[in-house]
Structure formats: structure tokens, C-alpha cells
Amino acid sequence: MSYKFTKKDFKKIAKALGIKEPTPEGNLVRFDVENIVAKRKVSLEVFPELLIGDTTGNLISVYSPIGLMQLHFCTNYITSEELGDVILFSESHNKISSIIISRDAGVTSYMNVDKSLLSRDPFKLSGEVLGCAIQLGLTEHILDEVK
């Protein structure tokens, strides 16, 4: 089931990203994140309700200098003011996909990750999947709630 974003959610996301206020533009809310030192800028757009195929739900779009990423039917999100990150994720059966936006205008995306990876001992994981397991492991406490 698609998460229902509210104004309170948008304020929470903006605070984690170090942005004063997001910009509402018609049917979407836009967050522009810029890192002046690194000369990097990304834009996060949240369509709280949009017809996607035959189903209405939310749509997350991230625009960066290297391209566009989309997450359809985001099921929840987590913010961390300490880390300056917002993890938006979508789960389906035993898989999870996510887009992570950072206050420093960084973007990370993990797609079709087996959820069992999140509860594994990180010392037994290969380096290639360790970062994914650690970052998405932050969502584990919410995954059980999102049924």
C-alpha cells in the first residue's frame, strides 16, 4: 500500500535535508538540495497522489546531473537529522527498493534487495552488499509495521 504523505511529512523531510521549506508545484512537492562546495544539486519531487497505470499512489522522482530515478508506490520513509539523510522505500513481498537523499546532495539507490539481507550479521556479508545492508537496515523496524 502506498504511503499517504502529509504536510507534516514534508516538513520532517525538509528538516532532515537542511531545507527551510519545500516548494509546492501543482500536484507535487519539490525539494532542491544543493552542495555548493562540491557543486552538486539534486531535486526530490514527491507526487503524494498520482494515477500510475490503473492504481493511484505516490511517486518519488529524483533529478540529478546523471539522470532521473523514480520510486513508485513508496510504502514509507525514515529521516535522520543527525546523518542528514532521507530514506524513501517501497517493499513488496520479500524485496525492498529505496532512494536515499542526503543533505550534501548525494543520492543512493538500491533496487530489488532481498529483505533477509537486512537482518544478517554484517561481518558475514561481502563488501559489495555491506553498505546496502547497513543503510536499509535502518528501515527494518518499520517494515514489520507496514503490512
N, C-alpha and C positions, 0 to 999 in steps of 0.2 A: 504494500500500500504506500502511496506517495505521501511524503510529509507535507503538512499544511503550514507553510511559512507565514509568520505574522510580523507586524511592525516591531514587536519586541525581539524577535529573532534577528531582524535586520540590524537593530541597534547593537545586539550582542556580537554579531559578526563584524560590524564596523569597529567596535571597540577592540576586538582581538587583532584586527588588521591595522589599528592605529589611524583610522579614518574618522573624521568628525561625523559626517552624515553620508549615507548612500544617496545616490541620485535616482529618484523615481522617473521613469521614462515610459509613459503609457502602461503597457501590460508587464513591465519588468522593473526590477530594481538593480541599479548598476553601482559597482564598487570599483573605483580606479585606485590601484596600488602602484606607487612609484618609488623606486630606489634611485635617487639622484646620483649617488656616488658610483654605483655600478651601471648607471644609465640603462636601467631596466624598468619596464612598465607592463603591467598586466591588468586586464579588466575582467571582473567577475560579474556576470549577469544572471539574475535569478528570475525566472518566469514562475511566479507562485502557482499559476493555474493556466494550462495551455492544452489544447486538444492535440494529442500526439497519436496519430493513427486513429484508432477507434476509442481510445481511452483518454480521459482528462487527468492531468497530473502536473507535477512541476518539471521544469527543465533548467539545468545549470549549464551555462556556457562560460568558457574561459578563453579570452583572446590574448595571445602573446605574440611577440615578434616571430616566433617559429610556427605559429598556426593556431587552429581552433580545436578545443576539446569540449565535448559535451557529455553530461551525465543525465540520463533520462530517469525519471521517477526516483529521485533521491529519497531514501527512506528515513534519513536522519542526518545529524551533523554534530560535531563537537568543536568547541572553541577552546583555545588556550591563550590567555593573555600573556602568561609567562614565556611561552615559546613563540608567540606571535603567529600562531597557525589556526587555520580553519580546515577541518576535515569534513568534507561532504561525501556521503557514501550511499550506495544502493546495494541492497542484498537481495538475493534470490536463491532459494534453496540452500545449497552449501557453498555458494560463491558470493564474493563481495567485490565491488568496484568502487574506486574513490578518486576524487580530485582534492589535492591539498594545496591551499593557497597560503603563502607566507607573507608576513609584514614586509619582508625585504624584496617583495615582488617575485618570489620564487614560486614555481608550480611543479608539483609532482603528481603523477597519475599512476594508479595501479588498477589493472583490469582483470576481472575473472579469476580472482585469487581464491584458492580453497580456504574456507574459514577455519579448518582444522590447523592450519599453519599458525594461526594467531595464538593458540594455547600451547604450542610446542616449546620445549626448552631451547632458548636462543643459542645456547652453547653447542647445540647439536645441529644447528642449521648452517647451510653453506652461506658464504659471504654474499652471494648473488641475491639471496632472498631475505637476509637478515634485516636490512633496513625496512623492507616492506612489512615483515612480521612485527617489528617494533612499532612502526608508525601506526599500522592498522590495529595492532593490539590494543591501542587506546580506545578503540570502538567496542571491544569485546563485552564490556559491561552493559552496553546499550543494545547489542544485538539480540540478547535474550528477551528484552523488553519489547522489541519491535515486531511482535508476532501478529 
